[in-house]
């Protein structure tokens, strides 16, 4: 829960007060704008939340073993040196007209995820999911979700550090 709150707060602080020009700025044709990053974050969190629910609805396995520890998982997902192409359904499609709309969608989704986690009685360590790169437990799925937001918040910071980023 702490990491969810931390990544949520960092994202919102990073984008707070951006103008429409800043929100839509693309450094080049191959780099996402902040608007596109926010949309990708929201789409991915929705998919990972659904995956988390399915994982917790599956039969538990008290003997389940994960492939890596929590720190390694977070390190992997937040490593911006390792580039990954988003699945087609997670690519941005200009869904948000404004920063406020993107933040509202993010906050509503995070509230839903948080409420679910606060109310579940499932053992987060006894349910696993197999990604192509590792077997993770439900607890780590939540860390992956939050780490994905951290990763793209760093990407947003990279966009903002571009010398051509609008001043206003």
C-alpha positions as CSV (number, residue, x, y, z in Angstrom):
1,X,0.0,0.0,0.0
2,X,2.9,2.3,0.8
3,X,4.4,1.9,-2.6
4,X,1.0,2.4,-4.3
5,X,0.7,5.7,-2.4
6,X,4.3,6.7,-3.1
7,X,4.0,6.2,-6.9
8,X,0.6,7.8,-7.0
9,X,1.9,10.9,-5.2
10,X,5.0,11.2,-7.3
11,X,3.1,11.0,-10.5
12,X,0.6,13.6,-9.4
13,X,3.3,15.9,-8.1
14,X,5.3,15.6,-11.3
15,X,2.4,16.6,-13.6
16,X,0.7,19.1,-11.3
17,X,0.1,22.4,-13.0
18,X,1.2,21.5,-16.5
19,X,-0.3,23.5,-19.3
20,X,-2.1,21.9,-22.2
21,X,1.0,22.6,-24.4
22,X,3.2,20.8,-21.9
23,X,0.7,17.9,-21.5
24,X,0.7,17.3,-25.3
25,X,4.4,18.0,-26.0
26,X,6.1,15.2,-28.0
27,X,9.9,15.5,-28.1
28,X,9.9,13.5,-31.3
29,X,7.8,11.2,-33.4
30,X,9.0,8.1,-31.4
31,X,8.6,9.5,-27.9
32,X,5.3,9.6,-26.1
33,X,3.9,12.9,-24.8
34,X,2.9,13.2,-21.1
35,X,-0.7,12.7,-22.2
36,X,0.3,9.4,-23.9
37,X,2.3,8.3,-20.9
38,X,-0.7,9.0,-18.6
39,X,-3.0,7.1,-20.9
40,X,-0.7,4.1,-21.0
41,X,-0.3,4.1,-17.2
42,X,-4.1,4.0,-16.8
43,X,-4.6,1.3,-19.4
44,X,-1.9,-0.8,-18.0
45,X,-3.1,-0.4,-14.4
46,X,-6.6,-1.4,-15.5
47,X,-5.3,-4.6,-17.1
48,X,-3.0,-5.4,-14.2
49,X,-5.8,-4.8,-11.7
50,X,-8.0,-7.3,-13.7
51,X,-5.1,-9.7,-13.7
52,X,-4.7,-9.3,-9.9
53,X,-8.4,-10.0,-9.3
54,X,-8.2,-13.1,-11.5
55,X,-5.1,-14.3,-9.7
56,X,-6.7,-13.9,-6.3
57,X,-9.8,-15.7,-7.6
58,X,-7.7,-18.7,-8.6
59,X,-6.9,-21.5,-6.3
60,X,-4.2,-20.7,-3.8
61,X,-1.0,-22.6,-3.6
62,X,0.7,-22.4,-0.2
63,X,3.8,-23.9,-1.7
64,X,4.1,-21.4,-4.6
65,X,7.5,-20.0,-5.2
66,X,8.2,-16.7,-6.9
67,X,11.1,-16.2,-9.4
68,X,12.6,-13.1,-7.8
69,X,12.3,-11.0,-4.7
70,X,10.4,-7.8,-4.4
71,X,13.4,-5.5,-4.8
72,X,14.5,-7.3,-7.9
73,X,11.0,-7.0,-9.4
74,X,10.8,-3.3,-8.7
75,X,14.3,-2.8,-10.0
76,X,13.4,-4.6,-13.2
77,X,10.2,-2.7,-14.0
78,X,11.7,0.7,-13.1
79,X,14.8,0.3,-15.1
80,X,14.5,2.8,-17.9
81,X,17.6,1.4,-19.7
82,X,15.5,-1.6,-20.6
83,X,13.0,-0.5,-23.3
84,X,9.9,-2.5,-24.0
85,X,7.3,-2.1,-26.6
86,X,3.8,-1.8,-25.2
87,X,1.2,-4.3,-26.3
88,X,-1.2,-2.8,-28.9
89,X,-4.1,-2.7,-26.5
90,X,-1.9,-0.6,-24.1
91,X,-0.7,1.9,-26.6
92,X,-2.1,5.4,-26.2
93,X,-4.9,6.6,-28.5
94,X,-5.4,10.2,-27.4
95,X,-8.1,9.3,-24.9
96,X,-7.6,12.4,-22.7
97,X,-8.4,15.9,-23.8
98,X,-6.8,17.4,-20.7
99,X,-4.4,16.8,-17.8
100,X,-7.3,17.0,-15.4
101,X,-9.2,14.3,-17.2
102,X,-6.1,12.0,-17.1
103,X,-5.5,12.6,-13.4
104,X,-9.1,12.1,-12.6
105,X,-9.1,8.7,-14.4
106,X,-5.9,7.7,-12.6
107,X,-7.2,8.7,-9.2
108,X,-10.5,6.9,-9.7
109,X,-8.7,3.7,-10.7
110,X,-6.2,3.9,-7.9
111,X,-9.0,4.4,-5.4
112,X,-10.7,1.3,-6.8
113,X,-7.5,-0.7,-6.6
114,X,-6.8,0.5,-3.0
115,X,-10.4,-0.3,-1.9
116,X,-10.1,-3.8,-3.3
117,X,-6.8,-4.4,-1.6
118,X,-8.1,-3.1,1.7
119,X,-11.1,-5.4,1.6
120,X,-9.7,-8.6,0.2
121,X,-9.1,-11.4,2.6
122,X,-7.1,-13.4,0.1
123,X,-3.5,-14.4,1.0
124,X,-1.5,-12.2,-1.4
125,X,1.5,-14.6,-1.1
126,X,-0.4,-17.8,-1.9
127,X,-1.7,-16.9,-5.4
128,X,0.8,-16.7,-8.2
129,X,0.8,-15.6,-11.8
130,X,3.3,-16.5,-14.5
131,X,4.6,-13.7,-16.6
132,X,6.9,-14.6,-19.5
133,X,9.8,-13.3,-17.5
134,X,8.9,-14.6,-14.0
135,X,6.5,-16.2,-11.6
136,X,5.1,-13.6,-9.2
137,X,2.7,-13.7,-6.3
138,X,-0.3,-11.4,-6.0
139,X,1.6,-9.1,-3.7
140,X,4.3,-8.7,-6.4
141,X,1.6,-8.0,-9.0
142,X,0.7,-5.0,-6.9
143,X,4.3,-4.0,-6.7
144,X,4.6,-4.4,-10.5
145,X,1.6,-2.2,-11.0
146,X,3.0,0.5,-8.8
147,X,6.5,0.1,-10.3
148,X,5.0,0.5,-13.8
149,X,3.7,3.9,-12.8
150,X,7.1,4.8,-11.3
151,X,8.7,3.8,-14.6
152,X,6.5,6.0,-16.7
153,X,6.7,8.9,-14.2
154,X,10.4,8.8,-14.9
155,X,9.6,8.8,-18.6
156,X,7.4,11.9,-18.0
157,X,10.3,13.5,-16.2
158,X,12.5,12.7,-19.3
159,X,10.0,14.5,-21.5
160,X,10.0,17.5,-19.2
161,X,13.8,17.6,-19.2
162,X,13.8,18.0,-23.0
163,X,15.3,21.3,-24.0
164,X,12.3,22.0,-26.3
165,X,9.8,21.3,-23.5
166,X,7.4,24.3,-23.5
167,X,8.1,26.8,-20.7
168,X,4.3,27.4,-20.2
